[in-house]
Amino acid sequence: MTFASGLTTTRDRIRLIVGDTSNDVATEIFPDATYDAVIAQYDGWKYAAADMADAVAVQLDRKVSAFTATGDMSVQYSDQAKTLRAKAIALRKEADTEAAAETGSYGKVVTITSAFLTGGDDGWEWS
């Protein structure tokens, strides 16, 4: 991992947002190559950050944050994953808004294909 606190790259910015900044291969959540692959899929960094936030949240869901063995045994999980999922939703919303402002249309472009009946020589047929 090569996190730089100066946020000189998109990867650094995303690592900071998702909290994957240890600079230790043994404790990093995802390697640089994973971040780079996700970043390459998008034009805007916020979509990549949202995907990585979701991916890190999945990993955090699997980790126990506290364990008590005295008396009744208890296991506790962190709320970090919930926070990251909320951040991912916010990032996608921001990215959608920015993309809509650039294109002049709000919402995503949807292509609708429809089959309809037309009158043919021998009655109704699909076209």
N, C-alpha and C positions, 0 to 999 in steps of 0.2 A: 504494500500500500504506500502511496505517496501523497498523503494529504498535506496541503500547504495552507497554513492559516491566513495567508494573504489573499486567498480565494482567486488565484490567478487563472484557474481553468473552470470550465463548466462542471467537471467532475468534482473539484474541490467545493464548489458552491452546493452541489447536490449532497455530497458527503456531510457537509455541515448541517444541512436541513434535516437529514435523516439520522444524524448522530453517529455516523460510522467514521470516526476521526482518530482512532487510536494509534495509527501508524505502526502497528505491530501485526505482522502476518498471522500470528497465533490468535489474536483477538478480533481481527477485522471481521465484519459480517459478510461482506462480499469483496472479492478482489477487484482491482482496477479494471481488468478486462470485462467484467460484468457491467460495470458502470458505462464503460466506453461502448459496449454493444447496445445497451439500452439508449444511450444518448444518440447513437447513429441512426436509430429508428425514427427519430422525430426532427422536425425543423425547429421547434421551440424547446428550450430546456425545461420548462415547467411540466410538460407532459412526461418527460423522462424522469424528473424529480418525483412526480406523482407515482409513477410505476415503481421506482426504487423505494419510495416510502411504503407502498403496499408490500413489496417484497421483504423489506426489513421487518415490517410489522408481523408478517408470517413467521419469521425466524424468532422474533421476540415472544410470540405466543407460545413457543415451544420451551421457553426458558423459565425456570422457577426463580423468583426474586428473593424468597425467604422460605426457610424450613425450620419448624420448631419440633423438637423431639421430646420435650418435657411434658408430662401430663397427656392431654389429648394431642395427637399428632396433627399438625396443620401445615399446609403448603399455600404459599401466596404467590400470585403472579402480578407482574407489573402492569400499570396502565399505559406504559409507553406505546404499546401497539395501538391502543385506542386513539391516542393522541396523534400518532403517525397516520392512521387512516383518515382522521379528520383533516389533517394537513394535506393529504393526497387529494381529497375531495375539493378543498379550497384551491389547490394549485390547478386542478383540471378546470375548475370554474373560471379562474383568472385567465388561463390559457385560451379557453373557449371565447371569453369576452374580448380578449386581445385579437384573436383570429377573426372574430366577427367584425370588429372595428376596422381591421385592415381590408376585409373583403366587402364591407358594406352590407353584409347580411348576418342576421343573428340566428343562431342555430346551425345545425350541420346540414350539408347538402345531401339531399336524398333523391335517388332516382327511382321512379315508380314505373313498373312495367305492368300493363294491364291487358288482359284478353277480353274481347267483347264480341258480341254476336252481330253479324251483318247479314243482310238479305242477299242470298245467292240465287242462281237459276233454279235450284231444286229445293229451295227453302232456306232455313237458317244454317249458317256455318260459322265456325270460329275463325277469327283472323288475328 
